[in-house]
């Protein structure tokens, strides 16, 4: 029996959020360099920015809520937390982001299944994984 048959609805991801030191500047960088669209701009105190991917179905929110500290993303291993973005040409995307102020985390890797993966940190230290799957997962 499916969840819907039991009277429960299915849910899709609306957004994932994380705390940043400068969400306004970061949102502009993400829009300019990652191809995300800023779809909502919040005001003080958090200056939250919602960014949508090209599918129009998934968003990320970046904000700075003064009630909590900004994590030290630079000290955090990307295996703990990262955002993964689909990139048809991982090597070219990595080089473009490095030229735009990102920093490299390791090299470009090809996994056992033939997927290409690289990790960079945005100018604020948040890890971004660039991935081209040999076989799409969904």
VOBA-1610 file (N, C-alpha, C; in pm, whole numbers, padded with zeros to 5 digits, always signed):
BEGIN
Unk+00085-00118+00000Unk+00000+00000+00000Unk+00090+00125+00000Unk+00062+00219-00088Unk+00140+00341-00095Unk+00098+00437+00016Unk+00183+00536+00041Unk+00149+00637+00140Unk+00020+00710+00104Unk+00004+00740-00026Unk-00117+00811-00069Unk-00241+00726-00041Unk-00228+00594-00058Unk-00343+00507-00033Unk-00378+00502+00115Unk-00281+00528+00201Unk-00306+00528+00345Unk-00362+00663+00392Unk-00380+00757+00302Unk-00432+00887+00340Unk-00324+00990+00369Unk-00199+00956+00344Unk-00089+01050+00365Unk-00047+01104+00229Unk-00006+01227+00227Unk+00037+01284+00099Unk+00187+01266+00081Unk+00230+01269-00042Unk+00374+01268-00069Unk+00423+01410-00059Unk+00551+01426-00033Unk+00609+01559-00019Unk+00732+01572-00106Unk+00747+01688-00168Unk+00866+01719-00247Unk+00950+01820-00170Unk+01079+01819-00196Unk+01167+01916-00132Unk+01133+02054-00186Unk+01106+02148-00095Unk+01079+02286-00134Unk+01208+02367-00130Unk+01284+02356-00020Unk+01414+02420-00014Unk+01499+02360+00097Unk+01628+02384+00086Unk+01725+02353+00189Unk+01789+02486+00224Unk+01817+02509+00352Unk+01867+02640+00394Unk+01997+02627+00473Unk+02079+02729+00463Unk+02196+02735+00548Unk+02235+02879+00576Unk+02298+02896+00690Unk+02341+03024+00745Unk+02472+03066+00679Unk+02478+03191+00632Unk+02599+03245+00568Unk+02633+03380+00627Unk+02759+03417+00619Unk+02798+03546+00674Unk+02749+03664+00590Unk+02738+03649+00460Unk+02693+03758+00373Unk+02599+03703+00266Unk+02472+03678+00302Unk+02381+03616+00206Unk+02351+03701+00083Unk+02357+03831+00096Unk+02328+03917-00019Unk+02437+03899-00125Unk+02563+03911-00085Unk+02674+03894-00179Unk+02680+03751-00230Unk+02658+03654-00141Unk+02663+03513-00181Unk+02555+03482-00285Unk+02436+03533-00264Unk+02327+03508-00360Unk+02362+03564-00498Unk+02420+03682-00500Unk+02460+03741-00628Unk+02567+03654-00695Unk+02663+03605-00615Unk+02769+03519-00670Unk+02709+03390-00724Unk+02617+03329-00648Unk+02553+03205-00691Unk+02474+03227-00821Unk+02403+03337-00829Unk+02326+03366-00950Unk+02418+03386-01070Unk+02523+03462-01051Unk+02616+03495-01160Unk+02698+03374-01204Unk+02738+03289-01107Unk+02834+03183-01139Unk+02778+03042-01141Unk+02665+03020-01078Unk+02607+02885-01074Unk+02480+02873-01155Unk+02432+02985-01209Unk+02312+02981-01290Unk+02183+02969-01210Unk+02189+02994-01079Unk+02068+02992-00998Unk+01998+03127-01009Unk+01866+03126-00990Unk+01788+03251-00997Unk+01745+03291-00858Unk+01763+03418-00825Unk+01713+03470-00698Unk+01563+03493-00716Unk+01482+03417-00642Unk+01337+03426-00659Unk+01269+03498-00543Unk+01343+03522-00434Unk+01287+03599-00322Unk+01401+03663-00246Unk+01381+03790-00211Unk+01479+03865-00132Unk+01413+03911-00003Unk+01460+03859+00109Unk+01408+03900+00239Unk+01486+04019+00293Unk+01425+04088+00387Unk+01489+04205+00447Unk+01558+04174+00577Unk+01573+04277+00658Unk+01642+04265+00785Unk+01563+04179+00881Unk+01624+04114+00975Unk+01768+04115+00998Unk+01844+04008+00920Unk+01776+03906+00868Unk+01846+03789+00811Unk+01887+03805+00665Unk+01821+03896+00591Unk+01850+03917+00449Unk+01848+03785+00371Unk+01750+03700+00400Unk+01739+03570+00335Unk+01720+03583+00185Unk+01783+03494+00114Unk+01770+03487-00030Unk+01733+03345-00068Unk+01627+03332-00148Unk+01587+03202-00201Unk+01634+03196-00345Unk+01706+03090-00378Unk+01760+03071-00512Unk+01702+02943-00571Unk+01653+02950-00693Unk+01594+02834-00760Unk+01688+02783-00868Unk+01685+02651-00886Unk+01762+02593-00996Unk+01682+02604-01126Unk+01739+02559-01235Unk+01673+02576-01365Unk+01546+02492-01378Unk+01531+02389-01296Unk+01408+02308-01302Unk+01288+02384-01249Unk+01314+02482-01162Unk+01206+02557-01100Unk+01134+02479-00991Unk+01190+02366-00951Unk+01126+02282-00850Unk+01203+02276-00719Unk+01328+02316-00718Unk+01410+02307-00598Unk+01472+02444-00570Unk+01470+02481-00442Unk+01532+02607-00402Unk+01629+02582-00287Unk+01721+02676-00273Unk+01804+02682-00154Unk+01787+02820-00096Unk+01790+02828+00035Unk+01781+02957+00105Unk+01913+02981+00174Unk+01967+03101+00156Unk+02084+03143+00232Unk+02045+03267+00309Unk+02089+03275+00432Unk+02046+03383+00521Unk+02151+03402+00629Unk+02136+03508+00707Unk+02220+03529+00824Unk+02130+03570+00939Unk+02086+03473+01015Unk+02000+03498+01130Unk+02089+03529+01249Unk+02078+03650+01306Unk+02167+03687+01416Unk+02146+03605+01544Unk+02043+03521+01548Unk+02018+03438+01667Unk+02117+03322+01678Unk+02183+03287+01568Unk+02278+03175+01570Unk+02405+03215+01495Unk+02512+03145+01528Unk+02640+03175+01462Unk+02647+03110+01324Unk+02732+03163+01241Unk+02759+03104+01110Unk+02860+02992+01132Unk+02830+02871+01086Unk+02927+02762+01100Unk+03057+02794+01026Unk+03165+02734+01073Unk+03294+02750+01007Unk+03303+02648+00894Unk+03244+02682+00779Unk+03239+02589+00667Unk+03379+02554+00616Unk+03472+02648+00626Unk+03608+02621+00577Unk+03675+02509+00657Unk+03639+02496+00784Unk+03698+02392+00869Unk+03621+02260+00860Unk+03507+02262+00794Unk+03420+02145+00787Unk+03456+02062+00662Unk+03471+01933+00681Unk+03498+01844+00569Unk+03376+01843+00476Unk+03395+01859+00344Unk+03282+01857+00251Unk+03201+01727+00254Unk+03259+01621+00310Unk+03183+01496+00324Unk+03073+01510+00429Unk+03085+01608+00517Unk+02983+01632+00620Unk+02866+01710+00561Unk+02897+01812+00481Unk+02794+01899+00425Unk+02844+01960+00295Unk+02761+01955+00192Unk+02789+02023+00066Unk+02659+02032-00013Unk+02657+02121-00110Unk+02548+02124-00206Unk+02605+02069-00337Unk+02532+01978-00400Unk+02579+01918-00524Unk+02500+01975-00641Unk+02572+02016-00744Unk+02510+02072-00863Unk+02552+01991-00985Unk+02455+01967-01070Unk+02480+01894-01193Unk+02555+01984-01290Unk+02666+01932-01343Unk+02749+02007-01438Unk+02783+01916-01555Unk+02738+01949-01675Unk+02768+01864-01791Unk+02918+01846-01815Unk+02996+01951-01787Unk+03142+01946-01803Unk+03202+01992-01670Unk+03230+01896-01583Unk+03279+01926-01448Unk+03411+02002-01451Unk+03502+01961-01536Unk+03634+02027-01542Unk+03620+02175-01581Unk+03541+02203-01682Unk+03523+02341-01726Unk+03450+02423-01620Unk+03348+02365-01557Unk+03275+02436-01452Unk+03368+02467-01335Unk+03451+02372-01297Unk+03546+02392-01187Unk+03640+02507-01219Unk+03698+02507-01337Unk+03792+02613-01376Unk+03723+02750-01377Unk+03601+02755-01427Unk+03527+02880-01430Unk+03500+02932-01289Unk+03462+02842-01198Unk+03435+02883-01060Unk+03562+02924-00987Unk+03672+02857-01013Unk+03800+02897-00953Unk+03838+03038-00999Unk+03815+03068-01126Unk+03843+03202-01178Unk+03752+03307-01116Unk+03634+03265-01068Unk+03537+03357-01009Unk+03552+03370-00857Unk+03656+03309-00800Unk+03682+03326-00657Unk+03661+03204-00571Unk+03619+03094-00629Unk+03607+02970-00551Unk+03747+02913-00527Unk+03758+02822-00431Unk+03885+02754-00406Unk+03865+02604-00424Unk+03968+02538-00473Unk+03961+02395-00501Unk+03971+02314-00373Unk+03898+02204-00371Unk+03911+02102-00267Unk+03945+01974-00340Unk+04071+01941-00348Unk+04113+01823-00424Unk+04105+01847-00573Unk+04111+01736-00646Unk+04112+01740-00792Unk+03979+01690-00846Unk+03969+01686-00976Unk+03854+01625-01043Unk+03873+01474-01035Unk+03769+01403-00991Unk+03776+01258-00978Unk+03672+01191-01069Unk+03705+01073-01114Unk+03610+00988-01185Unk+03588+00867-01096Unk+03462+00843-01061Unk+03427+00734-00971Unk+03427+00600-01044Unk+03412+00493-00968Unk+03411+00358-01025Unk+03300+00340-01127Unk+03188+00412-01109Unk+03077+00398-01205Unk+03090+00492-01325Unk+03200+00571-01330Unk+03223+00660-01444Unk+03172+00801-01426Unk+03118+00833-01308Unk+03072+00970-01281Unk+03193+01060-01257Unk+03180+01187-01294Unk+03286+01284-01273Unk+03242+01378-01161Unk+03332+01399-01063Unk+03299+01479-00944Unk+03417+01568-00909Unk+03388+01691-00869Unk+03487+01782-00815Unk+03421+01865-00706Unk+03501+01912-00612Unk+03449+01997-00504Unk+03528+02126-00502Unk+03455+02236-00490Unk+03514+02367-00468Unk+03444+02430-00348Unk+03504+02533-00293Unk+03439+02613-00189Unk+03407+02749-00248Unk+03286+02797-00221Unk+03251+02931-00265Unk+03339+03031-00189Unk+03336+03159-00223Unk+03422+03256-00155Unk+03398+03267-00004Unk+03289+03212+00047Unk+03258+03215+00190Unk+03291+03083+00257Unk+03347+02989+00181Unk+03393+02863+00236Unk+03296+02747+00227Unk+03173+02771+00177Unk+03075+02663+00169Unk+03112+02569+00054Unk+03110+02437+00079Unk+03149+02341-00026Unk+03039+02317-00129Unk+03082+02319-00255Unk+02995+02293-00369Unk+03054+02176-00446Unk+02976+02072-00459Unk+03019+01957-00539Unk+02963+01972-00680Unk+03049+01955-00777Unk+03009+01955-00918Unk+03008+01810-00962Unk+02900+01767-01023Unk+02888+01626-01057Unk+02825+01606-01194Unk+02880+01513-01267Unk+02819+01464-01391Unk+02809+01313-01376Unk+02687+01263-01361Unk+02664+01121-01339Unk+02676+01044-01471Unk+02746+00933-01467Unk+02756+00845-01584Unk+02617+00791-01617Unk+02541+00757-01514Unk+02402+00713-01527Unk+02318+00798-01434Unk+02220+00872-01484Unk+02137+00954-01397Unk+02077+00872-01283Unk+02071+00931-01165Unk+02017+00860-01048Unk+01864+00860-01049Unk+01804+00966-01103Unk+01656+00970-01111Unk+01616+01019-01249
//
